[in-house]
Amino acid sequence: MTEGTVRTIAFPCHQDTRGWLAVFEAAELPFIFQRMFAISGVPEGSQRGAHAHKKCHQLLIAVAGTVEVSHDTGAESGVTVLDNPNVGLHLPPLTWASETYVTAGAVLIVFASHTFDADDYIDDPGEFGRLAASR
């Protein structure tokens, strides 16, 4: 896997009459995570994100509902639908991403390789394009 490759990662999931149990082992992630956060209460059809990170890797998992993730590394772009709590989307550094909350009640959890650092965010598409092109 190259530094700029966006990919999905499937995690073990166990189902019985009591429901589903998705298992996330830190050793299975393509990075060591320092932070985890959850995003919920986003109105149906609304978008969040619209930025990239200089150094931070992220793994996005929709633990409830459906979230559509548009992603662009400068070399490749795509859209990934997250609607299964045992599948995550790895966004390496220098990946521009926007998340559209397709269903009401969707919950997205994010594992991040770094603690919060405002200087790591790239909010300007032009700056992202320049950095991605120089990669």
GUTIRO-67385 format. One line per 10 residues: their letters; for each residue x, z, y of N, C-alpha, C, O. Coordinates in steps of 0.001 Angstrom, whole numbers, plus 500000, padded with zeros to 6 digits. Layout:
! GUTIRO-67385
A	X Z Y X Z Y X Z Y X Z Y  ...
This chain:
! GUTIRO-67385
MTEGTVRTIA	500853 500000 498824 500000 500000 500000 500894 500000 501232 501817 500809 501330  500631 499110 502161 501383 499104 503401 500739 500073 504380 499594 500490 504207  501497 500420 505408 501038 501376 506417 499706 500948 507035 498879 501806 507344  499477 499654 507222 498296 499189 507924 497125 498780 507051 496233 498080 507532  497088 499185 505794 496027 498754 504892 494861 499741 504876 495024 500915 504543  493693 499242 505239 492466 500030 505140 491948 499858 503719 491897 498741 503205  491560 500968 503080 491049 500843 501710 490089 501983 501395 490130 503049 502010  489229 501727 500424 488346 502782 499946 489034 503533 498813 489861 502981 498087  488671 504801 498684 489192 505653 497627 488010 506323 496954 487217 506994 497614  487883 506147 495634 486796 506783 494880 487289 508110 494318 488402 508207 493801
FPCHQDTRGW	486456 509115 494426 486761 510445 493912 485835 510745 492739 484752 510168 492643  486252 511645 491846 485391 512004 490717 484060 512585 491203 484004 513320 492188  483018 512241 490498 481689 512746 490840 480975 513096 489536 480961 512310 488589  480391 514273 489507 479691 514748 488312 478224 514921 488653 477878 515479 489694  477365 514436 487767 475926 514523 488002 475259 515181 486808 475580 514892 485656  474321 516075 487108 473449 516623 486083 472104 516921 486740 471852 516483 487862  471257 517646 486064 469911 517903 486593 469917 518716 487883 468916 518755 488598  471043 519366 488183 471152 520163 489410 471606 519346 490601 471595 519847 491725  472010 518087 490385 472457 517229 491477 473851 516690 491246 474337 516643 490117  474493 516280 492342 475803 515652 492311 476870 516628 492800 476619 517448 493684
LAVFEAAELP	478045 516530 492223 479203 517294 492659 480360 516317 492823 480897 515808 491839  480741 516057 494076 481880 515178 494359 483102 516059 494563 483038 517065 495270  484220 515681 493943 485427 516497 493960 486517 515789 494764 486859 514638 494490  487052 516489 495753 488120 515956 496593 489355 516823 496405 489383 517972 496847  490361 516287 495763 491625 516996 495562 492608 516497 496619 492775 515290 496793  493252 517417 497318 494194 517037 498370 495287 516115 497834 495739 515219 498546  495710 516320 496607 496770 515499 496025 496352 514042 495842 497213 513173 495702  495056 513759 495842 494572 512389 495662 494510 511614 496977 494288 510403 496973  494704 512301 498096 494665 511632 499391 496002 510942 499650 497036 511401 499166  495994 509843 500408 497243 509126 500691 498067 509788 501797 499045 509208 502270
FIFQRMFAIS	497682 510993 502211 498405 511738 503232 498055 513210 503063 497080 513551 502395  498853 514075 503671 498555 515503 503664 497669 515780 504869 498035 515447 505996  496513 516382 504643 495628 516585 505782 495857 517946 506434 496125 518951 505776  495738 517925 507770 495918 519118 508590 494613 519584 509219 494511 520710 509706  493614 518700 509201 492363 519004 509898 491221 518313 509187 491378 517215 508653  490074 518962 509184 488848 518362 508656 487745 518681 509650 487652 519802 510151  486906 517685 509931 485761 517928 510800 484564 517139 510299 484705 516172 509552  483384 517569 510724 482135 516916 510313 481398 516443 511561 481414 517099 512602  480759 515297 511429 479947 514737 512510 478526 514607 511977 478296 513955 510958  477587 515220 512658 476179 515167 512235 475284 515166 513470 475752 515359 514592
GVPEGSQRGA	474010 514948 513248 473063 514948 514353 473130 513716 515227 472590 513711 516333  473781 512674 514751 473903 511434 515520 472616 510631 515347 472207 510383 514213  471971 510219 516430 470731 509449 516301 470943 508152 515511 471983 507502 515617  469949 507804 514735 469983 506572 513942 470310 505380 514835 469719 505207 515901  471259 504562 514385 471653 503368 515116 472723 503606 516171 473229 502649 516758  473077 504859 516424 474093 505171 517433 475494 504964 516881 475718 504966 515670  476428 504785 517806 477805 504517 517423 478730 505602 517980 478523 506124 519075  479741 505918 517198 480798 506840 517619 482142 506190 517303 482201 505106 516723  483192 506853 517684 484520 506320 517402 484978 505420 518527 485151 505869 519660  485174 504148 518215 485666 503149 519168 487023 503568 519732 487227 503607 520945
HAHKKCHQLL	487943 503878 518821 489307 504202 519203 490211 504047 517973 489747 503813 516857  491494 504185 518220 492501 504178 517157 493413 505376 517378 493309 506069 518390  494301 505611 516432 495296 506673 516549 496686 506073 516396 496888 505128 515633  497635 506631 517129 499022 506162 517044 499687 506617 515749 500392 505839 515106  499464 507887 515359 500146 508450 514200 499211 508982 513116 499611 509086 511957  498006 509310 513467 497100 510031 512572 496426 509111 511547 495854 508080 511901  496503 509500 510280 495715 508894 509212 494369 509616 509172 494295 510800 509502  493313 508923 508775 492023 509561 508572 491389 509057 507282 491605 507921 506861  490599 509936 506668 489782 509560 505520 488354 509929 505883 488055 511099 506119  487463 508931 505930 486063 509130 506302 485202 509117 505054 485348 508244 504198
IAVAGTVEVS	484290 510100 504951 483375 510189 503811 481980 510501 504334 481788 511489 505043  481016 509670 503991 479617 509950 504331 479057 510837 503227 478772 510360 502129  478899 512121 503514 478384 513042 502503 476867 513052 502471 476266 513595 501544  476245 512455 503478 474786 512277 503497 474478 511042 504323 475133 510787 505334  473487 510277 503896 473070 509108 504649 474042 507955 504563 474887 507891 503670  473905 507035 505520 474701 505812 505532 475384 505643 506883 474753 505737 507936  476684 505394 506825 477484 505135 508018 478241 503833 507784 478888 503663 506750  478161 502923 508737 478845 501637 508671 480090 501722 509552 479994 502024 510742  481256 501456 508966 482514 501573 509694 483100 500183 509925 483419 499471 508971  483241 499800 511189 483942 498569 511559 485394 498947 511808 485672 499906 512529
HDTGAESGVT	486319 498202 511218 487734 498545 511347 488578 497300 511562 488270 496222 511055  489653 497476 512331 490526 496372 512692 491955 496906 512805 492212 497848 513554  492877 496302 512063 494285 496698 512136 495101 495751 513009 496302 495951 513187  494466 494734 513547 495188 493694 514266 495548 492548 513344 495606 491396 513776  495790 492850 512078 496100 491823 511077 494871 491471 510255 494726 490338 509797  493981 492451 510069 492753 492206 509305 491653 493116 509843 491908 494188 510392  490437 492650 509666 489299 493445 510116 488199 493361 509069 488200 492475 508214  487267 494295 509152 486172 494303 508201 485165 495378 508540 485310 496122 509510  484156 495434 507721 483106 496443 507839 482926 497059 506462 482797 496342 505469  482918 498373 506400 482721 499094 505153 481520 500008 505309 481434 500773 506269
VLDNPNVGLH	480595 499927 504366 479419 500793 504371 479728 502010 503505 480052 501887 502324  479621 503177 504115 479806 504431 503388 478437 505044 503147 477744 505417 504094  478048 505148 501889 476731 505698 501547 476768 506455 500226 475737 506671 499589  477964 506852 499827 478156 507526 498559 479156 508660 498785 480273 508395 499229  478801 509898 498498 479688 511009 498836 480969 511104 498008 481789 511991 498248  481152 510216 497051 482414 510257 496316 483312 509057 496625 484226 508742 495863  483040 508388 497755 483886 507280 498185 484296 507519 499634 483456 507747 500505  485603 507463 499872 486115 507627 501226 486799 506367 501694 487207 505531 500888  486923 506233 503004 487598 505090 503604 488850 505593 504309 488766 506385 505248  490014 505128 503854 491285 505507 504470 491569 504586 505653 491637 503366 505509
LPPLTWASET	491733 505201 506826 492103 504476 508041 493516 504908 508414 493702 506021 508906  494517 504055 508191 495883 504414 508567 496057 504353 510086 495176 503858 510789  497180 504849 510593 497442 504739 512030 497324 503291 512495 497490 502352 511716  497037 503138 513766 496844 501834 514401 495728 501033 513753 495852 499828 513537  494630 501726 513445 493406 501077 512983 492303 501414 513976 491939 502579 514141  491779 500396 514630 490658 500587 515551 489401 500723 514703 489148 499889 513833  488616 501757 514945 487406 501960 514137 486250 502427 514992 486415 503184 515949  485062 501949 514614 483795 502375 515210 482836 502668 514071 482779 501927 513090  482085 503750 514204 481143 504146 513163 479723 504051 513696 479399 504629 514734  478876 503315 512974 477460 503211 513318 476682 504031 512303 476810 503829 511096
YVTAGAVLIV	475882 504949 512796 475085 505828 511942 473782 505109 511630 472853 505089 512437  473736 504521 510439 472640 503649 510034 471367 504436 509765 470271 503969 510075  471503 505631 509190 470330 506428 508847 470321 507740 509632 471366 508306 509951  469120 508198 509927 468974 509518 510544 469449 510563 509545 469218 510423 508344  470097 511587 510020 470562 512645 509135 471876 512349 508445 472301 513112 507578  472529 511256 508809 473826 510949 508194 474849 512002 508618 474849 512468 509757  475716 512364 507675 476784 513324 507941 478094 512695 507488 478233 512276 506339  479045 512637 508401 480352 512075 508103 481373 513205 508187 481424 513931 509179  482194 513350 507130 483314 514278 507225 484588 513447 507315 484692 512359 506749  485548 513996 508043 486799 513287 508279 487957 514232 507970 488023 515343 508496
FASHTFDADD	488865 513778 507112 490117 514473 506859 491175 513757 507693 491291 512534 507624  491949 514509 508483 492951 513928 509374 494335 514466 509043 494491 515634 508686  495332 513608 509164 496700 513992 508839 497347 514856 509919 498382 515478 509679  496749 514896 511095 497320 515643 512210 496267 516532 512851 495069 516262 512757  496715 517577 513492 495808 518376 514307 495443 517562 515536 496054 516528 515807  494448 518026 516278 493993 517279 517446 495117 517145 518467 495792 518118 518806  495303 515917 518950 496278 515619 519995 495718 514473 520826 495682 513329 520373  495282 514780 522036 494672 513757 522897 495616 512575 523132 495158 511447 523316  496934 512826 523127 497901 511750 523353 497995 510782 522179 498566 509701 522322  497449 511148 521022 497484 510272 519856 496366 509224 519889 496418 508244 519145
YIDDPGEFGR	495368 509419 520734 494223 508508 520797 494553 507255 521595 495231 507315 522621  494067 506129 521110 494123 504860 521832 492671 504469 522097 491962 504043 521185  492234 504614 523342 490845 504326 523715 490662 502958 524355 489536 502487 524513  491761 502326 524721 491712 501038 525410 491973 499909 524419 493052 499852 523829  491001 499001 524222 491202 497903 523269 492423 497041 523586 493085 496548 522673  492727 496855 524871 493904 496065 525245 495191 496727 524807 496089 496063 524288  495289 498043 525013 496468 498785 524568 496579 498720 523047 497668 498529 522506  495443 498879 522359 495477 498771 520908 496005 497412 520471 496850 497337 519579  495521 496342 521083 495955 494994 520727 497449 494817 520896 498106 494222 520042  497997 495332 521999 499442 495232 522236 500224 496019 521174 501208 495517 520631
LAASR	499789 497245 520879 500491 498053 519879 500388 497463 518477 501362 497460 517725  499210 496966 518130 499020 496363 516805 499856 495096 516665 500394 494828 515591  499970 494322 517725 500749 493080 517666 502243 493353 517532 502975 492541 516965  502701 494497 518055 504125 494806 517998 504514 495562 516735 505682 495900 516545  503539 495828 515876 503791 496591 514642 504753 495868 513757 505085 496356 512677
